[in-house]
Amino acid sequence: MAERGAKWLVEDGIGETRSLLIEGGQVLAAKLHWPGELRAGDVVEAKLVSKASGSVRGSAETANGQEILVDKLPAGVSEGKSITVRVTRAALAERGRFKRAQGRIVDLDETVGSKLPQGRIVHRFPAGLWDEVWHAASSGQIEFAGGTLVFNTTPAMTVIDVDGDLPPRELALAAIPALARGLRWFDLGGSIGIDFPTLSAKSDRKDVDAAVEEALADWPHERTAINGFGFVQIVARLEGPSLLHRFHSSRVGASARMALRRAEILDGAGATLLTVHPALKAKLKPEWLEELARRTGRELRIEADPGLALESSNAQIVAR
């Protein structure tokens, strides 16, 4: 997206890199990357480890053991050969299965490296902005005047339910700005189904189609027209796990990283007391805790409270 005046800000967090596209104090889009993962746009060296005879597809492996399914292989490339690959889709963890990263072979003069969003590195985002996006992704809901969008991830698609008490036409139209916001906030891609209220009048369906067209005009996608049951299907390029998928497949890990962020952004002297659910305490890596102590310059104490929800960690400064 290229919204006028919008700026990407990047927080180099502990265990993750967070990016927000901000304009006028509002979040337009968000991205999240966990170190060590391949991401769409990365260019890496790999070894071709398998290729069926006569096939243009194969499997490659990077030096650290990450597998990439490679498409459009030239006829002369054989198993064991070193190749340069541009990642087209990051790996995805889904219920009961793991989808390997995908990529395509590129010219040898391609620059190897990671393609993170270009933006200004900041110590912390403006207050509340990441929290708003994070809590929306954690709950899978976005509120709007008169209703709620409920997001559900499945192996086949992300399904968005429009729920509320307004009359069907008004509810559908009121939901569209929140829908446009959620697609960008959660970095969604792939197949997306939107369950609007049933609209029996053709004129009402045309109004909803026009409103969706306008709201998503600068968001690359293809979609169907709304049908008589209120369903719209969107297909957008899938480049990796959305924020919703992070919570679906790694809720404890996502919550542990948020706990570290809450501790890191505290100001003041003393010791840091971080209170978390026991499952989070077990997830906190020693190197993360060492990095937190280094960044804050404070002694760190961690307490486990089984009464806390995974998402509800608490950080405060206490006397040494």
C-alpha positions, 0 to 999 in steps of 0.5 A, spaced: 500 500 500 502 507 498 497 511 502 499 518 502 503 520 508 503 513 511 510 511 515 512 504 517 515 504 524 519 498 526 520 495 533 526 490 534 523 487 539 525 481 543 523 474 539 519 478 534 520 484 529 513 488 529 511 493 524 506 498 523 504 503 518 501 509 521 498 515 518 495 521 523 496 517 529 492 511 526 494 504 524 493 502 517 497 496 517 501 491 521 506 486 520 510 481 524 516 477 523 519 472 528 527 471 527 529 465 524 523 464 519 524 465 512 519 470 509 516 472 502 521 476 499 527 473 502 533 471 497 537 465 500 542 460 498 540 453 498 541 446 496 537 442 491 535 435 495 530 432 491 527 433 484 523 428 480 525 426 473 522 431 468 519 435 473 520 443 474 519 442 482 523 440 487 525 441 495 531 445 497 534 446 504 538 452 507 544 451 511 540 451 517 536 446 515 530 449 513 526 446 507 523 450 501 519 447 495 522 450 489 518 451 483 520 452 475 526 449 476 530 449 469 532 443 466 539 443 467 538 443 475 540 437 478 540 434 485 545 436 490 546 443 486 547 449 490 541 454 488 539 461 489 532 462 491 527 467 492 521 465 498 514 466 495 511 464 501 513 463 508 512 456 512 505 455 515 503 451 521 496 449 521 492 444 525 495 437 524 500 439 519 506 444 517 506 447 510 513 448 508 516 455 505 515 456 497 520 459 493 523 460 486 530 459 483 533 466 481 539 469 478 546 468 481 547 475 482 541 476 486 542 479 493 542 474 498 538 477 504 531 478 508 526 483 505 523 486 512 518 492 511 522 499 510 521 503 515 524 507 521 526 503 527 523 506 533 524 504 541 517 503 542 511 505 538 506 511 540 502 509 546 497 504 545 497 502 537 500 495 538 496 493 543 490 495 539 492 491 534 495 485 538 488 485 542 484 485 536 488 479 533 488 475 540 480 476 541 479 475 533 474 480 533 473 488 531 468 492 534 464 497 530 458 501 531 452 497 531 456 490 531 462 486 531 466 482 526 468 475 528 475 472 525 476 465 525 482 461 521 481 454 518 486 450 514 481 452 508 480 459 509 479 465 514 472 466 515 469 473 517 462 473 520 458 480 521 454 480 527 450 485 530 443 488 531 442 493 525 437 491 520 441 487 515 443 492 509 445 497 515 449 492 518 453 490 512 455 497 510 457 499 517 461 493 517 465 494 511 470 500 514 472 495 520 473 489 515 478 493 510 481 495 517 482 488 519 484 485 513 490 490 513 491 489 521 492 482 521 496 481 514 491 477 511 492 473 505 489 466 501 482 465 501 477 469 505 470 468 506 465 474 509 459 472 511 454 478 511 447 478 513 442 475 508 440 481 503 434 479 499 434 485 495 438 486 489 439 493 490 442 492 497 447 487 494 449 492 489 450 497 494 454 492 499 459 490 493 460 498 491 462 499 498 467 493 498 470 495 492 471 502 494 474 500 501 479 495 498 480 499 492 488 499 494 488 492 497 490 487 491 485 481 491 480 478 487 473 477 489 466 474 488 460 479 488 455 478 494 450 472 493 443 472 496 445 469 502 450 474 504 457 471 502 463 474 499 469 470 497 476 474 497 482 471 494 489 475 496 496 473 495 498 469 501 505 470 503 506 467 510 502 467 517 497 472 519 497 475 526 490 471 526 494 464 524 500 466 530 495 466 535 491 460 532 498 456 532 502 459 537 498 463 542 503 461 548 509 464 544 505 470 541 503 471 549 510 470 551 513 475 547 508 480 548 509 479 556 516 481 554 514 487 551 510 490 556 516 489 561 521 492 556 517 499 555 517 500 563 520 506 565 523 507 572 529 505 576 528 498 581 527 491 579 522 489 573 517 484 576 513 480 571 507 476 572 505 471 567 501 464 567 505 458 568 505 456 561 508 463 559 514 462 564 516 455 561 516 459 554 520 464 556 527 463 553 533 464 557 536 468 551 530 472 551 530 474 559 538 476 558 536 480 552 530 484 557 535 485 562 540 488 558 535 492 554 532 495 561 538 495 565 534 492 571 534 486 575 528 481 573 524 477 577 518 472 574 512 470 578 507 465 575 500 466 577 495 460 574 489 465 575 492 469 569 489 468 562 495 467 557 494 474 554 494 478 561 501 478 563 503 484 568 509 488 568 511 493 574 517 496 577 518 494 584 524 496 589 530 492 589 
